[in-house]
Amino acid sequence: MNDEFRRARRRRIVETVQVIDTMTEQVVGHLGNLSETGMMLIASMPLADDALYQLRFDLRDAPRQAPIEVGAHLLWQDRASMPGQTWAGFRFIAMPEDGMAQLRQWLDSPGGSFE
């Protein structure tokens, strides 16, 4: 085991940020937390285990207002306490440079809490 392993800092999402599957243009859920390397989604529809997704979301309180699109791999999912909802952990596998710059600015901006 590597003692140097560190998780990326995750920032909890305060407001509801909807996440859209860009292939279907359907809302698949909303963000629970977000980091440079991935996100926790509170899904409101079924997701396929170990699947790849193309997703889009807007960080309303970001320094720059533009949708962020990501390619993401579904790593895990678990039933949430609310009926019909699932917690789902995604790892980002692709993100345009401008999206990553916007995400880093948002992570570094004041407000929100880190987990």
C-alpha positions in Angstrom: 0.0 0.0 0.0 1.3 3.5 -0.9 1.4 5.8 2.1 1.6 8.8 -0.2 -1.9 8.3 -1.7 -4.0 11.4 -1.2 -7.5 12.0 -2.5 -8.2 15.2 -4.3 -10.0 17.7 -2.1 -13.8 17.6 -2.7 -16.1 20.6 -2.3 -19.6 20.0 -1.3 -22.3 21.6 -3.5 -24.5 24.0 -1.6 -27.1 24.7 -4.3 -28.8 22.2 -6.6 -26.6 21.8 -9.7 -28.3 19.6 -12.3 -26.2 17.2 -14.3 -27.2 16.4 -17.9 -26.3 13.4 -20.0 -25.2 15.1 -23.2 -26.0 12.0 -25.3 -29.7 12.1 -24.3 -30.1 15.7 -23.1 -31.8 14.3 -20.0 -31.2 15.4 -16.4 -29.6 12.4 -14.7 -29.4 14.0 -11.2 -27.6 16.7 -9.3 -24.1 17.1 -7.9 -23.4 16.1 -4.3 -19.7 17.0 -4.3 -17.0 17.8 -6.8 -13.2 17.7 -7.2 -10.7 18.0 -10.0 -10.8 14.3 -10.5 -14.4 13.4 -10.1 -17.8 13.9 -8.6 -20.5 12.4 -6.5 -23.9 12.5 -8.3 -27.2 12.1 -6.6 -28.8 10.3 -9.5 -32.6 10.4 -10.2 -32.6 7.8 -12.9 -30.9 4.4 -13.3 -27.3 4.3 -14.4 -25.3 1.5 -15.9 -22.6 0.0 -13.8 -19.0 0.6 -14.9 -20.2 2.7 -17.9 -18.8 5.8 -19.5 -20.9 9.0 -19.6 -20.7 12.4 -21.3 -22.0 14.9 -18.8 -22.6 18.6 -18.5 -23.2 20.9 -15.6 -23.2 24.6 -14.7 -21.5 26.0 -11.6 -23.7 29.0 -10.9 -21.4 30.5 -8.4 -18.2 30.0 -10.5 -16.0 33.0 -11.3 -16.8 32.4 -15.0 -20.2 31.2 -16.2 -19.9 28.5 -18.9 -21.2 24.9 -18.9 -18.5 22.3 -18.0 -18.6 19.1 -20.1 -16.8 15.9 -18.9 -16.3 12.4 -19.9 -16.8 10.3 -16.8 -16.5 6.7 -15.7 -19.1 5.4 -13.2 -17.0 3.8 -10.5 -19.7 2.9 -7.9 -23.3 3.5 -7.0 -25.4 3.0 -3.8 -29.0 3.5 -2.9 -29.7 6.9 -1.3 -32.1 7.3 1.6 -34.7 9.0 -0.7 -36.7 6.5 -2.8 -35.7 6.6 -6.5 -32.3 8.2 -5.8 -28.8 6.7 -6.0 -25.5 8.0 -5.0 -23.0 7.5 -7.8 -19.2 8.1 -7.8 -17.6 9.2 -11.1 -14.0 9.6 -12.1 -13.3 12.2 -14.8 -11.6 10.8 -17.8 -11.8 13.8 -20.1 -12.4 17.5 -19.7 -11.5 20.4 -22.0 -8.8 22.7 -20.7 -11.2 25.6 -20.3 -13.5 23.5 -18.2 -10.6 22.3 -16.0 -9.5 26.0 -15.5 -13.0 27.0 -14.6 -13.3 24.0 -12.2 -10.0 24.9 -10.5 -11.1 28.6 -10.1 -14.3 27.4 -8.5 -12.5 25.0 -6.2 -10.2 27.9 -5.1 -12.9 30.5 -4.7 -14.3 31.4 -1.3 -17.5 29.8 -0.1 -18.6 26.2 0.2 -17.0 23.6 2.4 -14.5 20.9 1.7 -14.9 17.3 2.7 
